Amino acid sequence: LFIYVEPPCNSFSPAAHPAVRSYAEPRGFDPTDPKTHLGNALAHKCLLLLWVAEKVGLGGLGEQPRLSKMRWLPTWKLVAALPSASENWTASCAFGAPYRKEFAFLGVRADLTPIHRR
């Protein structure tokens, strides 16, 4: 079995205006703000699913835009530090998309090297 999680990245986007978080404060300037709270809750639930998948022997993959502030969350870093975890990224234009958007992947018990493209 394998799981795939893709939490909404709206409030984690570097283009979000007004910004509710920064790379230095990835949990948010005001974690009680409804928009920030929802983003944090969804991100942490998806990261928890990856952590559980790794612990029970399943594979999993999480996806975010490469510059997403979610990747600076301590929870993301905790999952990335698991023995079977790895991170990689890819550019969508390498697969024929007419634009250059880069995506980051966090995998557990998964080989991410085949998806890496500049």
C-alpha positions as CSV (number, residue, x, y, z in Angstrom):
1,L,0.0,0.0,0.0
2,F,1.0,3.6,-0.7
3,I,-0.4,6.9,0.3
4,Y,-0.2,10.3,-1.4
5,V,-0.9,13.6,0.4
6,E,-1.0,17.1,-1.0
7,P,-2.1,19.6,1.7
8,P,-3.4,22.9,0.4
9,C,-0.5,25.4,0.2
10,N,-2.4,28.7,0.0
11,S,-1.1,30.2,3.3
12,F,2.3,28.6,2.8
13,S,2.9,30.2,-0.6
14,P,5.7,32.8,-0.8
15,A,3.4,34.8,-3.1
16,A,0.5,34.9,-0.5
17,H,-0.5,38.5,0.2
18,P,-0.8,39.5,2.8
19,A,1.7,36.9,4.1
20,V,0.5,35.1,7.3
21,R,3.8,33.3,7.8
22,S,7.5,33.5,6.8
23,Y,10.4,31.1,6.3
24,A,11.6,32.2,9.8
25,E,8.1,31.7,11.2
26,P,6.6,28.8,9.2
27,R,3.9,28.2,11.8
28,G,2.6,31.7,11.2
29,F,2.8,35.1,12.7
30,D,-0.5,34.5,14.5
31,P,-1.2,30.7,14.7
32,T,-4.7,31.5,16.0
33,D,-5.7,33.3,12.9
34,P,-8.3,31.1,11.1
35,K,-6.4,31.0,7.8
36,T,-3.1,30.2,9.5
37,H,-4.7,27.7,11.8
38,L,-6.4,25.8,9.0
39,G,-3.2,25.6,6.9
40,N,-1.3,24.4,9.9
41,A,-3.9,21.8,10.8
42,L,-4.1,20.3,7.3
43,A,-0.3,20.4,6.9
44,H,0.3,18.6,10.2
45,K,-2.4,16.0,9.5
46,C,-0.8,15.1,6.1
47,L,2.7,15.0,7.6
48,L,1.3,12.8,10.4
49,L,-0.1,10.4,7.8
50,L,3.4,10.1,6.2
51,W,5.0,9.5,9.6
52,V,2.5,6.8,10.5
53,A,2.9,5.2,7.0
54,E,6.6,4.9,7.6
55,K,6.2,3.5,11.1
56,V,3.8,0.7,9.9
57,G,5.9,-0.2,6.8
58,L,3.9,1.6,4.1
59,G,5.2,3.9,1.4
60,G,4.0,7.5,1.1
61,L,4.6,10.7,-0.8
62,G,3.8,14.3,0.1
63,E,3.9,17.1,-2.5
64,Q,4.3,20.9,-2.2
65,P,5.5,23.7,-4.4
66,R,9.3,23.8,-4.1
67,L,9.3,27.2,-2.3
68,S,6.4,26.4,0.0
69,K,7.0,27.6,3.6
70,M,5.5,24.2,4.7
71,R,8.9,22.7,4.0
72,W,10.3,24.8,6.9
73,L,7.9,23.4,9.4
74,P,9.6,21.4,12.2
75,T,7.1,18.6,11.5
76,W,8.2,18.4,7.8
77,K,11.8,18.3,9.0
78,L,10.9,15.5,11.5
79,V,9.4,13.3,8.8
80,A,12.3,14.1,6.4
81,A,14.7,12.9,9.1
82,L,13.1,9.4,9.3
83,P,15.5,6.6,8.3
84,S,13.5,5.7,5.2
85,A,12.6,9.3,4.2
86,S,13.9,11.3,1.3
87,E,13.2,14.6,-0.4
88,N,13.5,15.4,-4.1
89,W,12.1,18.0,-6.6
90,T,11.1,18.3,-10.2
91,A,10.2,21.0,-12.7
92,S,6.9,20.5,-14.5
93,C,8.3,21.9,-17.7
94,A,10.5,18.8,-17.9
95,F,7.3,16.8,-18.4
96,G,5.9,19.0,-21.1
97,A,4.1,21.7,-19.1
98,P,4.3,25.1,-20.8
99,Y,5.4,26.7,-17.6
100,R,8.3,26.2,-15.2
101,K,6.8,25.4,-11.8
102,E,8.9,23.3,-9.4
103,F,7.5,20.8,-7.0
104,A,9.1,19.3,-3.9
105,F,8.4,15.7,-2.7
106,L,8.8,14.2,0.7
107,G,8.7,10.4,0.5
108,V,8.8,7.6,3.0
109,R,9.8,4.1,1.8
110,A,9.9,5.4,-1.8
111,D,12.6,6.0,-4.3
112,L,12.2,9.6,-5.5
113,T,15.2,9.7,-7.8
114,P,13.3,8.8,-11.0
115,I,11.1,11.9,-10.7
116,H,13.9,14.5,-10.4
117,R,14.1,16.8,-13.4
118,R,15.6,20.2,-13.8
